[in-house]
C-alpha cells in the first residue's frame, strides 16, 4: 500500500479531474526562458515538459496581460492578443501531452499600464505604500478599473483560444486586486472602498467577467492571502476577516482557492528554512471551514510526509508550491510510484528566491538541482569515450560531478578523506537541518548505483593519483578557512569553523592545553562513529565545550550568522565583530533581514560593525570600533568565522601529472551551495 494514498489520488476541480493533488504556483523564470518580445523559448518549453513528464497535475504559469517594453523586469509570455496564440499553444501542448493542466496567471502584482504608450508603474486603490522607499502607487480611477477588467478578460480569452485549461486571478501577496481587498491600503470612499463587500468588488467583477466570457468549463483559480501581515492605513486582514472573504470569492465563480501567505512587503518570515514544513496549513484549515470549493495550501511545502498528513487531517484539499518542483521535477512521479527516498528535496536555501525575486536574475541556480537555465537546453548525453574519473571530495560539488559523470557513462570513484560523504554538508546540517536532505539523497543514490565507487577515509595525494592513473581528476576538496593573524589567534580559547569539520571527520585539530587537547581528541574519536547533526545540536545545548557561555564571533558574514543564530537557541551570550558596514553582508536576501533583526532584538547579542579585531587574549577580544576607540569584550570562546579562500594546493600539484584536471566548488571559488552543485554538474557534462 502506498505511503501517499491521498497525495497521489485524483481530485475534481471544477469540471476537470486532476491525476494527483500536487500543483505548482506561478512563476517568472526570466531571461532565457522568455524572449524580450514575449515569446517562450525552447528552454521554457523544456522546463515545463520536465515537470509535466514528472506528473505534476496542474502547472501555473505567469503571463503578461498587457504590453511590456523589452527590459522591463522579467520577460513574461505575452497573452493579450491573437498574435500570441501560436506560442502559447506550444506551452499548453508540452504540458497536456502528459495529461497535466496548464493555468495562466495574468501578472498583476504591483505594476500595470492601461495602454501600450503609458509607463509601467505601481497601481492600486490609493497611493499607500507599506515600506519606506517604495514608489508611490497610482490610484485607479473607475475608467482605469474598467480597462483593467477588460485586459484581464481579454487575456483569459487568449489563453482559452490557445488551449490552456484555465486562468488564475492574482488577488494576493499585495498585488493590485489584493490592495483593493485589504483595509491596509484601501481608503476609497466610492463603491470600491469602505465595506468588505465594496473592497472585494474588483475581485468579484474580474472573476464574474472571466466566467461570463469563458464559460463554465474554463477553470478559474484565485490566488489570495488570507493573512496579510502588513499595516499602513490600518492592519491588513487576519484570518477572521478573510473567512468572510472566501464565500464572496466563491459566489463570484471560482473553482479553487490557492492560498498565499502575507505580502511581498511582509516582515514576517514566510518561506525561509526556519519556518517548519506545513506551518501555514493552519490558514487553509480555517478557510476550509467556510468554503465549498477545494483549497490549496502553499508556502514551505517540501516534505511529502507532511503534505500527506495535511491532507489526512483535512487541513487542505491540494498542495501548492514551487520550490519542491524546482528541486525535483519528478517529485509527483516519485510520490505516485511510492519512491520518496529518491526525491531530491528542496533544502530551503532560498537561492531561487534570492536570484529571481530579490535580484531580478533568471532562474538558473538551485542548491540541489543544477539543471536550470542554460543546462535545460541540452539533456545529459552518453559519452562516446568512457573515462576513469577520480573525484576528490564528496561535498555538493564533488557529488554532483560524480553523479553527472556516471550518468554519462564514465567509470567514477569518489575519494573522501573523512568517514562519511557530504563534505561541508556534514557540518552545515547542524545549523541548517534541511541540508541533511541533500546528503541523504546522495547516500541513497550511491546505494542504488554501486557503479559509482566510494573510498572513505582516503586522503588523495599526488602519489595516490600516480598509483591509480585516472584519465580525469575532479578536485572538489573545499576551500581553506580564512584565519585571523593577530596576537593570541592560536590561543586555547580560539576555534575555527573548520576545527569542527575536522573533529567530525575524526581528525582532531591541534590545540594547546592538556585538557583542551584531550577533549578535541575524545570528541574526534566519538563523532567519527556516532555523529548526527541532531546529536551535535543536543550536545551544544547541554555543554559549554568547545563553545563557552560567552562567545565572541569574528566575522559577521554567512558562517558567523549561522553560528550566531544556532547559539541563540542554546542560551549563549554573543558579540559579533565585522569589519564591513553590515552584518550578514553575504547572506541571501530572503534570510538577511530576519537573521539580523533577530540579532538586534535579542538582549543576548551585541553587534560590532566597522570593527577590527586587534588581539585575542585568554579573557576575550580587543578591537577597534568604527570611531577608532579600543573596546574589550570578555569571552570564553573566540570563534573565527571569516569564510573560505581558494584551496588550489592539490590541483596545482596535479596539473603536470594528469592530462585532464577540473577544479570545482569552494576550492576554486568559495560561494553558495547552488554554485557548487552547478559547477559539479558542468564538470560532469564536460568530460
C-alpha positions in Angstrom: 0.0 0.0 0.0 1.3 3.5 -0.9 2.5 5.8 1.8 0.8 8.6 0.0 -2.7 7.4 -0.9 -4.2 10.9 -0.6 -1.4 12.9 -2.2 -1.3 10.6 -5.2 -5.1 10.2 -5.7 -7.2 12.3 -8.2 -9.3 15.3 -7.3 -12.1 17.1 -9.0 -11.5 20.8 -9.7 -14.5 22.4 -11.5 -15.4 20.1 -14.4 -11.8 18.7 -14.6 -10.2 15.8 -12.8 -6.6 16.2 -11.7 -4.5 13.0 -11.5 -3.0 13.9 -8.1 -3.1 16.6 -5.6 0.1 18.4 -6.5 0.2 21.7 -8.3 2.8 24.4 -8.8 2.4 28.0 -8.1 3.0 30.6 -10.8 6.5 31.8 -11.6 8.5 34.2 -13.8 11.8 32.4 -14.6 13.1 35.4 -16.5 15.6 35.9 -19.3 16.5 32.9 -21.3 13.1 31.3 -20.7 11.2 34.1 -22.5 12.4 36.5 -25.2 12.1 40.2 -24.8 9.2 40.2 -27.2 7.2 37.8 -25.0 7.8 34.5 -26.8 8.5 31.4 -24.8 11.9 29.9 -25.7 12.8 26.2 -26.0 14.2 26.5 -22.5 10.8 27.4 -21.2 9.2 24.5 -23.1 11.8 22.1 -21.7 11.3 23.4 -18.2 7.5 22.9 -18.4 7.9 19.5 -20.1 10.2 18.2 -17.4 7.7 18.9 -14.7 4.7 17.7 -16.8 6.5 14.5 -17.5 7.2 14.3 -13.8 3.4 14.0 -13.3 2.7 17.5 -11.9 -1.1 17.6 -12.1 -1.5 21.3 -12.5 1.1 23.9 -13.5 0.5 27.6 -13.1 2.5 30.0 -15.3 2.6 33.8 -15.1 1.8 35.7 -18.3 1.7 39.3 -19.3 -1.8 40.6 -19.9 -0.6 44.0 -21.3 2.3 45.1 -23.4 5.7 45.2 -21.6 8.6 47.0 -23.1 11.8 45.0 -23.6 14.0 45.4 -20.5 11.1 45.9 -18.1 11.7 43.4 -15.4 11.4 39.7 -16.0 10.2 39.0 -19.5 6.8 37.1 -19.5 5.0 35.2 -22.2 2.6 37.7 -23.9 -1.1 36.8 -23.7 -3.0 39.9 -24.7 -3.9 39.5 -28.4 -4.4 36.8 -31.0 -0.8 37.1 -32.3 0.4 35.3 -29.2 -1.8 32.3 -29.5 0.6 30.1 -31.5 3.4 30.5 -29.0 1.0 29.9 -26.1 -0.2 26.7 -27.8 3.3 25.3 -27.6 3.3 25.8 -23.9 0.0 24.0 -23.5 0.9 21.1 -25.7 4.1 20.2 -23.8 2.1 20.0 -20.5 -1.1 18.4 -21.8 0.6 15.6 -23.6 1.4 14.2 -20.2 -2.3 14.8 -19.0 -1.3 17.8 -17.0 -3.3 21.0 -16.8 -1.8 24.5 -17.6 -3.2 27.5 -15.9 -2.2 31.1 -16.8 -1.9 33.8 -14.2 -2.1 37.4 -15.6 0.8 39.2 -13.8 -0.9 41.8 -11.7 1.3 42.2 -8.6 2.3 45.9 -8.4 2.9 47.2 -11.9 0.4 47.8 -14.7 -0.2 50.0 -17.6 -3.6 50.9 -19.1 -2.3 51.5 -22.6 0.8 50.5 -24.6 2.0 54.0 -24.6 1.9 54.6 -20.9 4.6 53.9 -18.3 4.5 50.6 -16.4 4.3 51.6 -12.7 2.6 50.6 -9.5 -1.2 50.9 -9.4 -3.8 50.3 -6.6 -6.8 51.8 -4.8 -4.7 54.5 -3.2 -1.2 55.9 -3.1 -0.4 54.0 0.1 2.8 52.1 0.4 3.8 49.6 3.1 7.6 50.1 3.2 9.5 53.3 3.2 11.3 54.0 -0.1 8.7 52.2 -2.2 7.5 54.0 -5.3 4.0 55.6 -4.6 1.1 53.7 -6.1 -1.1 55.5 -8.6 -4.8 55.4 -7.6 -7.0 53.8 -10.2 -10.0 55.8 -11.4 -13.2 54.0 -12.4 -12.1 54.3 -16.0 -8.8 52.6 -15.1 -10.7 49.8 -13.3 -12.8 49.1 -16.4 -9.7 49.0 -18.6 -8.0 46.6 -16.1 -11.0 44.3 -16.1 -11.2 44.3 -19.9 -7.5 43.4 -20.1 -7.9 40.5 -17.7 -10.9 39.1 -19.6 -9.0 39.5 -22.9 -6.0 37.6 -21.6 -8.3 34.8 -20.3 -9.9 34.5 -23.8 -6.5 34.4 -25.4 -5.4 31.6 -23.1 -8.6 29.7 -23.8 -8.1 30.0 -27.5 -4.5 28.7 -27.1 -5.8 25.6 -25.4 -4.8 26.5 -21.8 -7.0 24.9 -19.1 -7.8 28.0 -17.1 -6.8 31.2 -15.5 -5.7 32.2 -12.0 -6.7 35.6 -10.7 -3.9 37.1 -8.6 -5.6 38.6 -5.6 -2.9 38.1 -3.0 0.7 39.0 -2.0 0.0 42.7 -2.1 -0.9 42.8 -5.8 -3.3 45.3 -7.3 -6.5 43.4 -6.5 -5.2 42.5 -3.1 -4.7 46.1 -2.3 -8.3 46.8 -3.1 -9.4 44.0 -0.8 -7.2 45.0 2.1 -8.1 47.7 4.6 -4.3 48.3 4.9 -4.2 50.1 1.5 -7.8 50.8 0.6 -9.2 54.1 1.9 -11.6 54.8 -1.0 -15.0 56.3 -0.5 -16.6 55.1 -3.7 -18.2 51.6 -4.4 -14.7 50.1 -4.4 -13.9 51.1 -0.8 -15.3 51.1 2.7 -17.2 47.9 3.4 -15.7 44.4 2.9 -18.2 43.8 0.0 -17.0 47.0 -1.6 -13.3 46.3 -1.2 -13.9 42.8 -2.7 -15.8 44.3 -5.6 -12.9 44.5 -8.1 -12.0 40.9 -7.5 -15.6 39.8 -7.8 -16.2 41.8 -11.1 -13.0 40.4 -12.6 -13.9 36.8 -11.8 -17.5 37.2 -12.9 -16.4 38.8 -16.2 -14.0 36.0 -16.9 -16.6 33.4 -16.2 -19.2 35.0 -18.4 -16.6 35.4 -21.3 -15.0 31.9 -21.0 -17.9 29.7 -19.9 -18.3 27.1 -17.2 -15.6 24.6 -18.3 -12.7 27.1 -18.2 -11.1 26.8 -14.7 -10.8 29.9 -12.6 -8.4 29.8 -9.6 -7.9 32.7 -7.2 -4.5 33.2 -5.5 -5.1 35.2 -2.4 -3.6 36.0 1.0 -6.0 35.3 3.9 -3.4 36.5 6.4 -1.5 39.6 5.2 1.0 40.6 7.9 1.1 44.3 6.8 0.0 47.6 8.3 -0.5 51.0 6.7 -3.8 52.8 6.9 -4.7 50.1 9.3 -3.9 46.5 10.0 -4.2 44.2 7.0 -6.6 41.2 7.0 -6.2 38.5 9.6 -7.8 35.1 9.4 -11.2 36.1 10.9 -11.8 38.8 8.3 -10.7 36.6 5.5 -13.1 33.9 6.5 -15.7 36.4 5.3 -13.8 37.0 2.0 -13.7 33.3 0.9 -17.5 32.9 0.4 -17.6 36.2 -1.6 -14.9 34.8 -4.0 -16.8 31.5 -4.3 -20.0 33.2 -5.1 -18.3 35.1 -7.9 -17.5 31.8 -9.6 -14.1 30.4 -8.7 -13.1 26.7 -8.8 -10.2 26.7 -6.4 -8.7 28.8 -3.6 -4.9 28.8 -4.0 -3.7 30.4 -0.7 -0.7 32.6 -0.4 0.6 33.9 2.9 1.5 37.6 3.6 2.6 40.2 1.1 5.9 40.7 -0.6 6.3 43.6 1.9 5.7 41.5 5.0 8.4 41.4 7.6 7.4 38.0 9.0 9.5 35.1 7.8 7.3 33.2 5.3 9.4 30.9 3.2 12.8 30.5 4.9 14.2 27.2 6.3 13.4 28.3 9.9 9.7 28.0 9.0 8.6 24.4 9.5 7.2 22.4 6.6 3.4 22.6 6.7 3.4 25.5 9.2 1.0 27.6 7.1 -1.6 24.8 6.7 -3.4 26.3 9.7 -4.6 29.0 7.4 -6.1 26.6 4.8 -7.6 24.6 7.6 -9.5 27.7 8.8 -10.6 28.8 5.2 -11.9 25.3 4.6 -14.5 25.7 7.3 -16.3 28.4 5.3 -15.8 27.1 1.7 -17.3 24.6 -0.6 -14.6 24.7 -3.3 -11.2 23.0 -2.9 -8.5 24.8 -1.0 -4.8 24.5 -1.8 -2.2 25.3 0.8 1.2 26.6 -0.1 4.5 28.1 1.2 7.1 25.8 2.8 5.6 22.6 1.4 8.7 20.5 0.6 8.2 17.3 2.7 5.9 14.6 1.2 5.1 13.1 4.5 4.0 16.4 5.9 2.0 17.0 2.7 0.2 13.7 3.1 -0.5 14.4 6.8 -2.1 17.8 5.9 -4.5 16.1 3.5 -5.2 13.3 6.1 -6.1 15.9 8.7 -8.3 17.7 6.1 -6.3 20.9 6.5 -6.3 21.3 2.7 -7.5 19.6 -0.4 -4.4 20.2 -2.6 -0.7 21.0 -2.1 0.6 24.0 -3.9 4.2 25.0 -4.1 7.1 25.8 -6.5 10.4 25.0 -4.8 9.7 21.3 -4.4 9.2 21.3 -8.2 12.3 23.4 -9.0 14.4 21.0 -6.8 13.0 17.8 -8.4 10.7 17.9 -11.5 9.8 14.3 -10.8 8.6 14.8 -7.3 4.9 13.9 -8.1 6.0 10.8 -10.1 8.2 9.5 -7.3 5.3 10.0 -4.9 2.9 8.1 -7.2 5.5 5.3 -7.5 6.0 5.3 -3.7 9.7 6.2 -4.0 10.0 9.1 -1.5 13.7 8.2 -0.8 14.5 9.1 -4.4 13.2 12.6 -4.2 15.8 15.3 -4.4 14.1 17.5 -1.8 14.3 21.3 -1.7 16.7 22.3 1.2 15.1 25.7 1.5 18.4 27.6 0.8 16.2 30.2 -0.9 18.7 30.7 -3.7 15.9 30.6 -6.3 14.0 33.4 -4.4 17.2 35.4 -3.8 18.0 35.4 -7.5 14.6 35.7 -9.2 12.6 37.8 -6.7 15.3 39.8 -4.8 17.8 40.5 -7.6 15.8 40.1 -10.8 18.0 37.4 -12.2 16.8 34.4 -14.2 16.1 31.1 -12.6 19.5 29.3 -13.1 20.6 28.2 -9.6 19.2 25.7 -7.1 21.0 24.2 -4.2 20.2 20.7 -5.3 19.2 20.8 -9.0 21.8 22.1 -11.4 19.6 21.6 -14.5 18.2 25.1 -14.7 18.9 28.0 -17.0 21.3 27.0 -19.9 21.6 23.5 -18.6 17.9 22.9 -19.6 18.9 23.4 -23.2 20.7 20.1 -23.6 19.9 16.7 -22.0 22.7 14.7 -20.3 24.1 12.6 -23.1 26.0 9.3 -23.0 29.7 9.7 -23.8 31.4 8.1 -26.8 34.6 7.6 -24.8 34.4 6.1 -21.3 37.0 7.6 -18.9 38.2 6.6 -15.5 37.3 9.6 -13.3 38.7 10.3 -9.8 36.5 12.7 -7.8 38.4 14.1 -4.9 35.9 15.3 -2.2 32.3 14.4 -1.5 30.7 17.8 -0.9 27.9 19.2 -3.1 30.3 19.9 -5.9 32.0 16.5 -5.9 28.8 14.5 -5.5 27.1 16.5 -8.3 30.1 15.9 -10.6 30.3 12.2 -9.7 26.6 11.5 -10.4 26.6 13.5 -13.7 29.8 11.9 -14.9 28.4 8.4 -14.1 25.1 9.2 -15.9 27.2 10.0 -19.0 28.7 6.5 -18.8 32.1 7.2 -17.1 33.8 5.0 -14.5 33.7 7.1 -11.4 35.3 6.7 -8.0 34.8 9.2 -5.2 37.6 9.7 -2.7 36.7 11.2 0.7 39.2 11.9 3.4 36.6 11.7 6.2 34.5 8.8 7.4 31.3 9.8 5.6 30.2 11.6 2.5 28.9 15.1 2.5 31.9 17.5 2.8 30.6 20.8 4.1 27.1 19.3 4.4 28.3 17.3 7.4 28.7 20.4 9.4 26.2 22.8 7.7 23.4 20.4 8.6 24.0 21.3 12.3 23.0 24.9 11.6 20.5 24.2 8.8 18.9 20.8 9.4 17.2 20.8 6.0 20.7 20.5 4.4 20.8 16.9 5.7 18.2 16.1 3.0 20.8 16.5 0.2 23.3 14.3 2.0 20.7 11.6 2.4 19.6 11.9 -1.2 23.2 11.3 -2.4 23.6 8.4 0.1 20.5 6.7 -1.3 21.6 7.4 -4.9 25.0 5.9 -4.3 23.5 2.8 -2.6 21.3 2.3 -5.6 24.1 2.9 -8.1 27.0 0.8 -6.9 28.8 1.5 -10.2 29.9 4.7 -8.5 32.6 3.6 -6.1 33.3 5.4 -2.8 36.5 5.3 -0.9 36.2 6.8 2.6 39.0 7.8 5.0 41.3 8.2 2.0 43.4 11.3 1.6 44.3 11.9 -2.1 47.9 12.8 -2.7 49.9 13.2 -6.0 51.4 9.8 -5.2 48.0 8.2 -4.9 46.9 9.7 -8.2 50.1 8.4 -9.8 49.3 5.0 -8.5 45.6 5.0 -9.6 46.4 6.5 -13.0 42.9 8.1 -13.7 42.1 9.7 -17.0 40.5 12.6 -15.2 40.7 14.1 -11.8 38.0 16.4 -10.5 39.2 18.3 -7.5 36.4 19.3 -5.1 38.2 19.5 -1.7 36.6 22.6 -0.4 38.2 26.0 0.5 40.8 26.9 3.0 39.3 28.6 6.1 40.4 32.2 6.3 42.3 32.7 9.6 43.0 35.8 11.6 46.6 36.9 12.1 46.6 38.8 15.4 48.3 38.2 18.7 46.6 35.3 20.5 44.9 33.8 17.4 46.5 30.4 18.3 45.1 30.5 21.9 43.3 27.6 23.6 40.1 29.6 23.6 40.1 30.1 19.8 38.2 27.9 17.4 37.7 28.0 13.6 34.7 26.6 11.8 37.0 24.1 10.1 38.0 22.8 13.5 34.6 21.3 13.9 34.6 19.7 10.5 38.0 18.1 11.2 36.7 16.8 14.5 33.6 15.4 12.8 35.9 13.7 10.3 37.8 12.1 13.2 40.9 14.3 12.7 41.4 16.4 15.9 42.8 19.9 15.2 46.0 20.7 17.1 45.1 22.8 20.1 47.2 24.0 23.1 46.5 22.8 26.7 46.3 19.2 28.0 42.5 19.3 28.8 41.7 21.1 25.6 43.7 18.6 23.6 42.1 15.6 25.4 38.6 17.0 24.7 39.3 17.5 21.0 40.8 14.1 20.6 38.0 12.4 22.6 35.4 14.2 20.6 37.0 13.2 17.3 37.0 9.5 18.2 33.4 9.6 19.3 32.0 11.7 16.5 33.8 9.7 13.8 31.5 6.8 14.5 28.4 8.3 16.2 27.9 11.8 14.7 24.5 13.1 13.6 23.6 16.8 13.2 20.8 16.3 15.8 23.3 14.9 18.3 25.6 17.9 17.8 22.8 20.3 18.5 21.8 18.4 21.6 25.4 18.4 22.8 25.7 22.2 22.3 22.5 22.7 24.4 23.9 20.9 27.4 27.7 21.6 27.2 29.8 24.7 27.1 32.7 23.0 25.3 34.1 23.8 22.9 31.8 26.9 22.7 31.6 28.6 26.0 28.8 30.6 27.6 30.2 33.9 26.2 31.2 33.7 22.6 33.0 36.4 20.5 32.4 35.7 16.8 34.9 37.2 14.5 33.3 37.5 11.1 29.7 38.6 10.5 29.2 37.0 7.1 27.2 33.9 6.5 29.3 31.5 8.6 29.2 33.8 11.6 25.5 34.5 11.2 24.7 30.7 11.0 26.8 30.1 14.1 25.2 33.0 16.0 21.7 32.0 15.1 22.2 28.5 16.3 23.9 29.6 19.5 21.0 31.9 20.3 18.9 28.7 20.7 21.4 27.5 23.3 21.4 30.5 25.6 24.8 31.8 24.7 25.9 35.4 25.1 27.2 36.6 21.7 29.2 39.5 20.4 29.8 39.5 16.6 32.6 41.5 15.1 32.5 42.5 11.4 34.9 44.9 9.5 32.2 45.7 6.9 29.2 48.0 7.4 26.6 45.3 7.6 26.2 42.0 9.5 25.1 39.3 7.1 26.6 41.1 4.1 26.8 37.8 2.1 23.6 36.2 3.4 20.8 35.7 0.8 18.2 38.4 0.7 15.4 36.1 1.8 17.1 35.5 5.1 19.3 38.5 5.8 16.6 40.8 7.3 15.2 38.1 9.5 18.6 37.0 10.9 19.9 40.5 11.6 16.5 41.5 13.1 16.7 38.6 15.5 20.2 39.6 16.5 19.2 43.2 17.1 16.1 42.2 19.1 18.0 39.8 21.3 19.3 41.0 24.6 22.0 38.3 24.4 23.5 39.5 21.1 25.7 42.6 20.5 26.8 43.6 17.1 30.1 45.4 16.2 30.2 46.6 12.6 33.2 48.5 11.1 35.2 47.0 13.9 38.6 45.4 13.5 39.9 42.8 16.0 43.5 43.6 17.1 44.2 41.0 19.7 42.8 37.9 21.3 43.6 37.1 25.0 42.6 34.3 27.2 40.0 36.7 28.6 38.4 37.8 25.4 38.9 40.1 22.4 40.4 43.6 21.9 39.1 45.5 18.9 38.9 49.0 17.4 35.4 50.2 16.7 34.0 52.4 14.0 35.1 55.5 15.8 38.6 54.4 16.4 38.1 53.6 20.0 39.6 50.4 21.5 37.0 48.1 23.0 37.4 44.9 25.0 34.9 42.1 25.0 35.1 39.3 27.6 34.6 35.9 26.0 35.1 32.3 27.0 35.4 31.3 23.3 36.6 33.2 20.3 35.1 31.7 17.1 36.7 32.7 13.9 34.2 32.6 11.0 35.7 34.6 8.2 34.7 32.2 5.5 36.9 30.5 3.0 39.5 31.2 0.3 40.6 29.1 -2.7 42.4 25.9 -1.9 44.4 25.0 -5.0 47.3 23.0 -3.5 46.3 19.6 -4.8 45.1 20.9 -8.1 48.4 22.7 -8.7 50.4 19.6 -7.8 48.4 17.5 -10.3 48.5 19.9 -13.3 51.6 18.3 -14.8 50.8 14.7 -13.7 47.3 14.3 -15.1 46.2 15.3 -18.6 42.7 16.4 -17.5 42.1 18.2 -14.2 38.9 20.0 -13.2 38.8 22.3 -10.2 35.3 23.0 -8.8 33.4 24.3 -5.8 34.8 26.2 -2.9 38.4 25.1 -3.6 38.3 27.1 -6.8 35.8 29.9 -5.9 34.1 29.9 -2.5 30.4 30.7 -2.9 27.0 29.3 -2.1 25.9 25.7 -2.3 24.0 26.2 -5.5 27.2 27.4 -7.2 29.0 24.2 -6.1 26.2 22.0 -7.3 26.1 23.7 -10.7 29.9 23.6 -11.0 29.9 19.8 -10.3 27.3 19.3 -13.0 29.2 21.3 -15.6 32.4 19.4 -14.8 30.5 16.1 -15.3 29.0 17.0 -18.7 32.3 18.4 -19.9 34.1 15.0 -19.7 
